[in-house]
Amino acid sequence: MVLYLPDNAQTGDMIRFTELSGNLTYNTSLVIRAQGLGTKVQGDSTGTTLGLAGSTPYASGEMIVQTPTAG
């Protein structure tokens, strides 16, 4: 599942995601992506190709969660 962060979030805002089903594993991922170009997520402004139809990485930061019941 791919979720996108709000495009108007500011430094200091708190955005929470909680995975309650316990279905995340090494091959079932929750991908949280920033909108815009080069927006950093946890200090990284480059994404992966997960869920994209090509070989070009996502053009902004992302966080991949694979821990069951993570919050």
Residue pairs with C-beta under 8 A, 6 or more apart in sequence:
1 29
1 30
1 31
2 31
2 33
2 50
2 51
3 17
3 30
3 31
3 32
3 33
4 32
4 33
4 34
4 35
5 15
5 32
5 33
5 34
5 35
5 41
6 15
6 35
7 35
7 36
9 15
16 71
17 30
17 32
17 65
17 71
18 69
18 70
18 71
19 30
19 65
19 67
19 68
19 69
19 70
19 71
20 69
21 69
22 68
22 69
23 68
24 30
24 65
24 66
24 67
24 68
24 69
24 70
25 66
25 68
26 66
28 66
29 50
29 64
29 65
29 66
30 64
30 65
30 66
30 70
31 48
31 50
31 51
31 62
31 63
31 64
31 65
32 41
32 62
32 63
32 64
32 65
33 41
33 47
33 58
33 60
33 61
33 62
34 40
34 41
34 60
34 61
34 62
35 60
36 60
37 59
37 60
38 45
38 59
38 60
39 45
39 60
39 61
40 61
41 60
41 61
41 62
41 63
42 61
42 63
43 61
44 61
44 62
45 60
45 61
46 57
46 58
46 60
46 61
47 57
47 58
47 59
47 60
47 61
47 62
48 57
48 58
48 62
48 64
49 55
49 56
49 57
49 58
50 58
50 64
52 58
